[in-house]
Amino acid sequence: MSANSRNSNSMNWMNRMVSEPYYLLHFLLFFSYIPLRCSAANILSPLRSAHLLHRETQALLAFCVLAAIKVTRSESWEAFISDTLFHAKIFLAAIALVMDYHLALWYALAFLVIYIIAEQPAYGGLGTTSQLTPLQLETLLTEGNTSRFWMVEFRSLSMSSCIRASSFFPELSITFSNKNLSFGTIDLGLFPNAAEKFGVTLGSLHQLPAYILFHDGAAISRLPDTDYEANFFDSPVSKKLLCRHFELDKQLIDHIHIK
């Protein structure tokens, strides 16, 4: 990747961080710690303040080391920022717990609200993805219109890679949804038993999210493959990769020709 391309990608991500609610709300929460910390300095005892400062220093050093490792290993700015956000939330919650457990609970609730906001479909109508339970998917594949293609994303929103992918999966449905192809998601964090049922391996966190294309009640294509061995240096899932692997362009062209 050229220097101009890297600079362009970094600028695009800076624009997204200040314009998209998901990133903006996260950074507002992080910066909210500064006034809270200043207020706590006037309330806590000198011994408690010294202990908190010691823990903050440890957390900051550990976070900087982790971020330095991530920036050299991540394949894209998108992957780096998402992973950094995920680990920053862990460190923030841990420091807040040292200060006061009520504050830690408040941050946990705030991050949960952001997840809920991020999970709301960005578009209405035909282009939205269906939030499915394993039973609903099984019913659709066996009792519904079995000639319909279903592209299903299996994910867990406790993982940064799944959060990253959830931002573009609805966009795919906007472009490619039609009467013969639908999009759905199953949260394996809520339904972990569904993983074995649909052949999704949970042995490695790097194997999520997983995508399966169903037709006539059976899986005809999947990403990653069942014998896939995760590699930290693998490129992150992208819209381009999914389009190419599942031949979504061909699906759309075939639908237009049929019409």
N, C-alpha and C positions, 0 to 999 in steps of 0.2 A: 504494500500500500504506500503511495507516494506521500510526501510531506504535505502537499496541498490538499490531498484527499483526507488525511488525518485531521488537518486544521479545520477543514470544512465540516467533517463529522463532529468534531468537538464543539464547533460553534452551533451546529444544529441542535446538539444535546443541551447546550447552555440555554438556547431559546426555548426548548421543550421544558426545561426545569422551571423556568419562570412563567410559562404560559399554561402548562397542564396542571390541573388541580392535584393530581396524585403526587407529583414531585413538589409542587409549591407548598402543599399542606405539610409534607414531611419536613421540609426545611424550616418552615415556620415553627413546627414543634421543636426541632433541634435548637433553634435560636431562642426559644422561650425559656430554655434552661438558664441562660445568662442572667436575666432579671430575677429569676427564682433563686439562683445561686447567690446573687448579691443580697437579696433579702434574707436568705438563710444565714449569711455571715453575721448579721446583726442579732440573730436569735440564738444560734448554737453556742455552746460553751467552747472555750479555747481548745480543750482537749478533743471535743467532737469535731471542731473545725479542722484541726490538724489531721485527724484520722481521715476526714472526708477529702482533704487536699491530697493526702498520700494515695488514696484510692483513685482519685481523679487522675493523678500523674501516671499511675500504673495503667489505667484504662486508656489514656491518651497514647502512651508509648506502644501498648499492645495493638491499638487500632491503627497507628501509623505504620507499624511493621506489617500488619495484615494488609493494609491498603497498598503498601509498596509491593508486596508479593502479588496481589491481585492485578495491579496495573501492568506488571510484566507478563502475566500469564493470560489475561483476558484477551479474547479475540476481537472485541469491539468496545467502544465507549458505552454502548447500551449495557453490555454484560458487566462492565466494571462498575458503572453507577448503580445498577440494580443490586449487585452483590455488596457494594459498599453501604448502601442504604440498609440492607438487611442486617449487616453486622453492626452498623451504627446504632440501630434500634436496640440491639441486645446490650451494647455497652451503656447506652443511655438509661435503659431500664435498670441495669445493675447499679449504676451510680445513684439513680433516684431511690433505689431501695436502701442504699447506705444512708441517704439523707433522711428519708421518711417513707414508710411503706405506703402511705396514702398517696404520695406523689407518684410512686411506681405504679400503683393501680390506676391513677389518672392517665398516665402515659399509655399504659396498656389499653385502656378504654379508647383513648384518642386514636391510637393506631388501628384498633378494631373498626372504628367508625370510618377511617380512611379506606380500609379494605372493603367495607360495605359499599362505600361510594364508588370505588373502582370497579366493583362487581356489577353495578347497574349497567344495563345495556346502553351503549352509546347511541344507538339508532333504534328506531322503531320499525314495526312492520316486518316485511319478509326477511330483512337482513339481520335480525337478531338471532343470537344463539339460544338454544333451549337449555335451561338448567335441568338436568335429568337425574333421577335416581336410578340405580341399577335395575330395579323392577320395571320402571317406565321404559328404559331402553330395551329390555328384554321383550316387553310387550309390543313395542313399536317394531321390533325385528321379526317377531313371530306372528303377531295378530294384526298388525297394521298393513300398510301398503308395502309388501316385501320387495316390490320392484324399485322402490325408492332407495337412493344412495343416502347413507348417513355417515357423515364425517364427525367423529367424536374425539374430543380432547379429554384425556385423563390427567388430572393434575392435583396438586396440593398447594394451596395458597400460603402455606408456611414456608415455601421455598422460593427464593428469589428468581430462579429460572422460570418457574410457573407464573409468577407475577409479571415477569417480562413478556412472556408469550401471551398472557391474557389480554395485553394491550392491543395486539394486532389480530387475534383470532376473530373477534367480531367484525373487523374490517374485511377479512376474507369472506365472511358470510354475506356482507353487503354486495360484494362483487359477484360471487358465484352461486348464491342461493337461488334455486328455482323449484319448480314443482317436482323435479326428479332428484334434487340434491338438497339435503338439510344439514344443519350444523348443530351440534350439541356438546355439552360439557358434563363431566362427572367429577366431583370433588372426592378424591381418594382419602383426603383427610377426614371426611365425614363418613365415607363408606370404604374402609380399607379392605374389607372382604371381597369387594368387587374386583380388586386387582387380579387375584388368582382366577376368578371366574372368566375374565376377558383376556387372560394371558399377559397381563402387565406385570413386569418384574419390579419389585420394590427393594431388591437387594442393594441397589446403588441409587443414591439420590440423583445422580447425574442422568438417570434414565427417565426422569420426568421433566417436562410433560411428555406423555406418549400419545400418539395419534393413530386411530384405526378407522379405515374406511370399510363400511359394511354394505353388503348388497345381497338380496335374497336370504337375509337372516344370517349371513356368514361374513367373517372378516376376509376381505380380498386383498388388502394392503395395509401395512402398518409402518410406523416410524417411531422409535427405532425398531429394528427387527428383533425377534425373540432371542436370537443368539448374539445380540449386540453386546460388546464389552465396552463400558464407558471409559472414555479418555478425557482427562481434564482439559486437554488442549483442543478437543473437538469444537468446531464452530457452533455457536448457539443457534437454536431454531429460529428461522426467519420466514417471512411470507414467501420469499422467493424459493426457499428450500421446500416448503410445503407444496407450493404450486407445481414445482418440478417433480417432486416425488409422487404426488397423487394425481398428476396430470389434470389439474383443475381447469386449465385452459381448454384442453380437449373436451372435458365434460361440458363446459359452457358452449363450445362450438357445436357439439353434437345436439345440445338442447335447442340452439337457435335453428339448426338445420331441420330438426323434427317439427318445430313450429312452422 
